[in-house]
Each structure stands twice: as C-alpha cells, then as structure tokens.
Amino acid sequence: MTNEKTTFVYVTYIRATQQKIFDAITRPEIAARYWGHGNVSDWKVGSKWEHVRDNEEKKVNIAGDVIEIDPPKRLVISWSDPSEYDNREAHSRVTFDLVPYEDMVRLTVTHDELEAGSGMANGISRGWPLVLSSLKSYLETDEAIDVFAEPCATDAAA
C-alpha cells in the first residue's frame, strides 16, 4: 500500500430534527436498530468510542476517539480496526455535519484520512451508503433496511 490518502463523502436529506439524527448516531440502543451495531461512548472529547455488534457476541468491530462534538450539529471521531486502536497513524476520521433545511436536515458524512486502496477504504465505500440509507428509512418510516444484505445473483438468461 502507498501512503496516498482518499476521502469518501455522502450527503443525504432526512425528514427529522438535528437532535433526532444526532441521537440516532450516538445512542447505542437507537443505532443498533438501523446499523446492527451500537456506538458506545460517553461522547466527550478525547474519550474512546466503540462500534459494538448488536448480537450475543457483542464484538467490537470499529474503535476510535471522540475528536470534536457539538450536539446536535457536528460529531468528529477517529475510526480504526480495534487491533489498530493504539496506532493513531492507522486511524481515519469521520465527520457528521447536520444542517437544518426547512422540515429536514442535510446530513453530510465525510470519511477522510483513509489509505487509498485499503480494505477499510473499499469497505466504507459500500458500507456508508447502506448504513445512511437505513438511518434515513428508520427515522422517516420507523423501518430500517438490512445493512447486512448481499447483492442478489443476476439471472444470466434474462
């Protein structure tokens, strides 16, 4: 791998308040409903946060630190494989910006400082659209989508 960095940005508009969206990201019992993981932390700058799978195993899949928090407008966290948590140079960064737009909120998720071509960069480019679509669906309809869904096989004869 090279040291080249890449950035992933996803923007969506959600019919909900900033506070409701912010809570959905930071409250583990809500995040588990649309993400299949709870985001666990005391949400203070410098504190650790963990992305914990919502099943019996309770495996920590991602870990990082709270870099900046300004509820309900902005959250910045570092992001790493738990095995790389102590290696700060291996962390990428995720910024959630929430801006009101009439009866909705523009949510911009910027995942930067990613190593270009890495497994993490490839994974998040597939993962963020699914998770954020599920968040939007959950907040607007009270029904999440399956973030663990796999692509369907196509019928070659069609």
N, C-alpha and C positions, 0 to 999 in steps of 0.2 A: 504494500500500500504506500501511497505517497502521503505527504503532509498537506495536500491540497484539501481545502475545506469547501463545503457546499451548504446551501440553505434551502429549506422547504417551507413554503408559506401556503396557508389555507385560509380562505375567508368564507364565512357563511353568515347569513342573516337569520336570526331566531326570534320568533314572537314570544318573548319573555323579558323579564326585567334583568338588569345587570346583576342584581343580588341573587336572583334565582339561578342564573347561569354560573355565577361565581361559586355559589353553594354547591351546585352540581359537580363542579370540578374539585372542590376542596373538602367536601363532606363524604367520607368513605361509604356510608350507607346509601347515598344517592348515586355516587359514581359507580358503585357495584351494579346498579340496576341497568345502566346503559353501556358500561365498559367491561363488565365482568371482573373488574378489579376495584379495590378501594384505594384512594390516595390518602395515606396516613401520615399526619404530622401535627405539630402544634401550630404550624403556619406562622412562625416568627423568623425574621431574617437571621440566617446562619444555622437554622435548625435543619436536621435531616428530614427527608420525606421518603416514603416507600410506596411503591405501586404493588399492592398485595392482591394476589388472585383470590377471587370470591368463591372458594370451594373448601372442602375439608382440609386440603393440604396447606392452604394459606401461604403459598410460595411467594417470595418477593421477586418480582420479575424485573423491576427497574428501581434504582435508588439515586438520590441526589440531595441537593441542598436548596433551601429557600434563599434566593438571591435578593429578590425585591417583592414586596407585597403592598398593594394599595387597594384594599377592598372597596367597592366591587369593580374597580376599573382595570386593575393590572395585577398579574402574577408572573414572576420570572423565577424559574427553577433550573437547576442543573439536572442532567439526565445521563445515567450510565448503567451498564450492566452491573449488578450487585458485586460481582467479582472484581470490578474495576473501580469501586467506590472510593478507595483510598488513593487512587491515582487520578488526581484532579485534571491532569492533562488529557485524560481519556474521556472527560465529560463533554457532552454537548449542552446546549441551552435551549429551553423552551420558554417563549413569552406568549402569554394570553393577554390580548388587549380587547377590552369591551367598551364599545362606544354606542350610546343610545341613538336610535334612528326612529323618530315618531313612536309607533307602537311596537318596535322591535329593537334588537341590538345587533350591531355588526361585531362578530367575534372574529378576530384575526389571530391565528396561531402561527408563530414563527419559530421554526426549529432550526437553529443555526449552530455553527461551530462543529458541524458533522464532518467526519472524514469522508471525502468523496469516494464513492465506490465500495464503502464498507457495508457489512451486513446490517449494521444499525441504520445507515442511510437508506438502504434498499427496503428494510422493514418498515421504517416510519413512513416512507412514501406510499406504501399500501395501507398501513395501519391508521394514520391520521384521518384520511377521508372516511373510512368505515366508522371510526370512533365518533367523529364530529357529526356525521350523518345520524348516528344513533342518538347522540346528545340532542340534536335538533328534533328528531322524531319523538324522543321521550318527553322533552319539555313541551312540545306543541300538541302531542296526542296522548301522552301518558303510556306510549307503547314504544319500547326500544326495538332496534333491529339486532340481528345476531352478528356480533362483531367477530365471531369465530367461524363464520360461514366460509365455505370454499367455493371457488368458481365451479360452475356446472360443466360437465363434459358436453361438447357440441356434437351434434349428430352430423357426421361426415356426409351422409346421403342427402341431407336437406339442401 
